[in-house]
Amino acid sequence: MSASPHLAELTEKHRLLERKIEEELSRPAVDSTKVSSLKLEKLRLKDEIARLSRTRH
């Protein structure tokens, strides 16, 4: 798999996680454990995206 499609896939997953976090935060009873887990996954994806972006240049 080339880096570009993989990078696009990771970027889309990152965007979807942001949406899930926003949805969870808008609930009357926020599940802070779930939000923390989603944010951790989002950060992991961000780091992977940055790593792949550096190796492409």
Number of C-alpha atoms within 10 A of each C-alpha: 5 6 13 12 10 13 18 12 13 18 17 13 16 21 13 13 19 15 12 16 18 12 12 17 15 10 9 7 8 12 11 11 9 14 18 12 12 18 17 12 15 21 14 13 19 16 12 15 19 12 12 16 13 9 8 8 5
